Amino acid sequence: MSNAPKKNFLFKKDSPSTPSPASKPKQDTWQVLIVDDDDGVHKLSKLVLNTYQYKGKSLSIFHAYNFDQALEQIQTIEDLSLILLDVVMETDDAGLRVAKHVREEFSNTLVRIILRTGQPGDMPEHEVMLNYDINDYKSKTELTSQRLFSSITASLRAYEHLIQLDKMAKELSIFNENLEAKVAKRTTQLEQANADLRNTLNELEETKQQLIHSEKLASIGQLAAGVAHEINTPLGYVSSNIESLAEHLDDVKLAWSDFEKNSSELATQLSNKHDLEFIFDDTNTIIESVENGLKRIRVISKDLGHFSQMEKLPIANVDVNKDVIQLAVNMVNSELSPGIDLEMNLSDIPLTSCLPIELSQVIINMLMNANDAIGENGKIDVTSQVNNKHINIIISDDGCGMDQSTVNKLFDPFFTTKDVGEGTGLGLSVSHKIIESHQGSISVESELGKGSRFTIAIPVLN
């Protein structure tokens, strides 16, 4: 102890005692732990701090006299606010080891730690402050009751602020979890919408397969009309739900934007931790994908609807050159690229019994496909001839051509070589079925870079 006259100094060497039991602290008090091997320090500290209050709350004081007792008390005391910690106890660094244990082993960053020492130990004060997460360093010889009050007040104020920040962080974490839950819910709904779309497309393909194998054209028309109707009904509510989901996502983004304005630093940390920017962007991408799928289904439904509008009964004595080929050419002339030269070589052919509107639709599909294959400049030849009691209609072009793998799949339902969103893959499949219904056939010859040649053969029927 210093030779200076007493001025409410708190520290005097004495024999260590037993720790105070860490009973449940009184409500509305600050929990303070005194760690010192000098029993006199404990008694005098308790006496001096008996009347101390901060914000109307007094202190509940607990005691420990060595490293082990300190750790036991720290783990037991609830809401520990402050530790008044001696450095030199059973060892020269016992207090420093307690501080390190609190921060690193117990992961307690909230409790405030004030080092009080009568002996500096082996480490200088500035190194202690640099190497250990403590909040104040006081020499017992300079620590009067007033200075002790000031140090405790500053520490309790800091502890209170940290508790408030910790509470805010937890609330923000809950907010973020709720936000993630909402995003996850929206994502689940979008995935479900996608699944519904896939199921609808599968049902379309299955229905189309039924159409292809149907023996009567009248049945095809009825099935197509029914499918189009059944598609349009779920299509309506799926489209409506997608719009609602997009609006909900916008609401979530607005909420997050407000949060970023109020707590930008914490918002940035949470966004980086949970990759919210990717979640928002990916959800937008999913919505756009669903909307594109809906557009594609609408086009498919429209194409299928053509079945129900086709002529149901064959017409006798049809001039294929005039009532089929020329009709188709007249309908597509304005749609062909200006640089395409369309030539027709029509031979004298016998009249036959057929469905001219349907056959015209086949020719239209062939001509438009040739137009797409050529691009801006090229040539299309349309030829008619009679071969072994069959009328042959040959459509050839000098476009990009196709490899054998593409040719093999050309008449499969929903197969298309066009870009996504530009073709439904039903045109040639429908054409194939129409020709089959006329007891005819379609053959294809094609080579990459050299164009394609389609030959339609239908029997001459009286």
Disulfide bonds with the S-S distance in Angstrom:
none
